[in-house]
Amino acid sequence: MAIIIDIRHQESIEREILSHPVWQAVFDWLINNAKNTSRTGDHVITESPDFPPIKAIIKELPLDPEMLFEAHRKFIDVHMCLKGHEIINVTSSEDLLAENEYDAASDALLIKPPPRPYNQIVMLPYTAAILFPSDIHQPLQPDPADTALGKVVKAIVKVPVDAIS
């Protein structure tokens, strides 16, 4: 169940589904740091004694139509586009073919694109998508209406699943 949020409308962040202190820390950090895209690299969002450390990375990435789908087990991904735009394709875990074995160190399982239709999330600047372990996703997809492959600057926050359980 992917959740899409526009951080320019802060009241949408305060809905009951995101009332956990972890989500408040994540979105407070995104709201206060999202416009400063010159701060690329790794960032610590919080090191609370109440839940595991939450980290983010801001980086510039090329759009890549050949990218495989990915799945995670230990982390929930929060993707937020800061400059440019991308499409994130999302599907469920039914009948998909893994490209490799699950890598516990990187918490990643790479998956071949599914033969069936999948959902597309258009990521414009300052929108965020929360992708749970059940959301197999393919980020960095170009908009078919664009003729040139560009780049996107985005923040990716890794929220440990056990931080919200």
For each residue, the residues with C-beta under 8 A, 3 or more apart:
1: 132 134 135
2: 90 119 121 129 130 131 132 135 137
3: 17 18 129 130
4: 121 127 128 129 130
5: 12 13 27 127 128 129 130
6: 9 12 126 127 128
7: 10 13 27 30 31 34 80 126 127 128
8: 126
9: 6 12
10: 7 13 14 31
11: 14
12: 5 6 9 15
13: 5 7 10 18 23 27 31
14: 10 11 18 19
15: 12 18 19
16: 19
17: 3
18: 3 13 14 15 23 24 27
19: 14 15 16 23 24
20: 23 24 164
21: 24 25 48 50 51
22: 25 26 46 51 54 159 163 164
23: 13 18 19 20 26 27 164
24: 18 19 20 21 27 28
25: 21 22 28 29 45 46 48 54
26: 22 23 29 30 45 54 78 157 159
27: 5 7 13 18 23 24 30 31 128
28: 24 25 31 32
29: 25 26 32 33 43 45 46 56 157
30: 7 26 27 33 34 56 78 80 128 155 157
31: 7 10 13 27 28 34
32: 28 29
33: 29 30 36 39 43 58 155
34: 7 30 31 37 80 82 126 155
35: 82
36: 33 39
37: 34 40 58 82 83 153
38:
39: 33 36 43 58
40: 37 58 59 60 153
41: 57 58 59
42: 55 56 57
43: 29 33 39 55 56 57 58
44: 47 53 54 55
45: 25 26 29 54 55 56 157
46: 22 25 29 51 53 54
47: 44 53
48: 21 25 51
49:
50: 21
51: 21 22 46 48 54 160 162 163 164
52: 160 162 163
53: 44 46 47
54: 22 25 26 44 45 46 51 157 158 159 160 163
55: 42 43 44 45 157 158
56: 29 30 42 43 45 155 156 157 158
57: 41 42 43 155 156
58: 33 37 39 40 41 43 82 153 154 155
59: 40 41 153 154 156
60: 40 83 151 152 153
61: 64 140 151 152 153 154
62: 140 149 150 151
63: 86 140 141 142 149 150 151 152
64: 61 67 140 141 149
65: 141 142 149
66:
67: 64 138 139 140 141
68: 99 110 111 112 113 138
69: 89 91 96 110 111 112 113 114 136 137 138
70: 108 109 110 111 136 137 138 139
71: 93 108 109 111 133 136 137
72: 75 76 77 107 108 109 133
73: 102 107 109 133 161
74: 104 107 160 161 162
75: 72 107 133 158 159 160 161
76: 72 130 131 132 133 158 159 160 161 164
77: 72 129 130 131 137 156 157 158 159
78: 26 30 128 129 130 131 155 156 157 159
79: 88 123 128 129 131 139 154 155 156
80: 7 30 34 123 126 127 128 129 154 155 156 157
81: 84 85 86 123 124 125 126 127 152 153 154
82: 34 35 37 58 125 126 152 153 154 155
83: 37 60 125 152 153
84: 81 125 150 151 152 153
85: 81 122 123 124 125 143 152
86: 63 81 123 139 140 141 142 143 152 154
87: 120 121 122 123 141 142 143
88: 79 120 121 123 129 131 137 138 139 141
89: 69 113 118 119 120 121 137 138 141
90: 2 118 119 120 121 131 135 136 137 138
91: 69 96 114 116 118 119 136 137
92: 134 135 136
93: 71 96 134 136
94:
95: 114
96: 69 91 93 111 112 114 136
97: 111 112
98: 101 102 109 110 111 112
99: 68 110 111 112
100: 103 109 110
101: 98 109
102: 73 98 108 109
103: 100 106 107 108 109
104: 74 107
105:
106: 103
107: 72 73 74 75 103 104 158
108: 70 71 72 102 103
109: 70 71 72 73 98 100 101 102 103
110: 68 69 70 98 99 100
111: 68 69 70 71 96 97 98 99 114 136
112: 68 69 96 97 98 99
113: 68 69 89 138
114: 69 91 95 96 111 118
115:
116: 91
117:
118: 89 90 91 114 138
119: 2 89 90 91
120: 87 88 89 90 141
121: 2 4 87 88 89 90 129
122: 85 87 143
123: 79 80 81 85 86 87 88 127 129 152 154
124: 81 85 127
125: 81 82 83 84 85
126: 6 7 8 34 80 81 82
127: 4 5 6 7 80 81 123 124
128: 4 5 6 7 27 30 78 79 80
129: 2 3 4 5 77 78 79 80 88 121 123
130: 2 3 4 5 76 77 78
131: 2 76 77 78 79 88 90 135 137
132: 1 2 76 135
133: 71 72 73 75 76 161
134: 1 92 93
135: 1 2 90 92 131 132
136: 69 70 71 90 91 92 93 96 111
137: 2 69 70 71 77 88 89 90 91 131
138: 67 68 69 70 88 89 90 113 118 141
139: 67 70 79 86 88
140: 61 62 63 64 67 86 152
141: 63 64 65 67 86 87 88 89 120 138
142: 63 65 86 87 146 149 150
143: 85 86 87 122 146
144:
145:
146: 142 143 149 150
147:
148:
149: 62 63 64 65 142 146
150: 62 63 84 142 146
151: 60 61 62 63 84
152: 60 61 63 81 82 83 84 85 86 123 140
153: 37 40 58 59 60 61 81 82 83 84
154: 58 59 61 79 80 81 82 86 123
155: 30 33 34 56 57 58 78 79 80 82
156: 56 57 59 77 78 79 80
157: 26 29 30 45 54 55 56 77 78 80
158: 54 55 56 75 76 77 107
159: 22 26 54 75 76 77 78 163 164
160: 51 52 54 74 75 76 163
161: 73 74 75 76 133 164 165
162: 51 52 74 165
163: 22 51 52 54 159 160
164: 20 22 23 51 76 159 161
165: 161 162
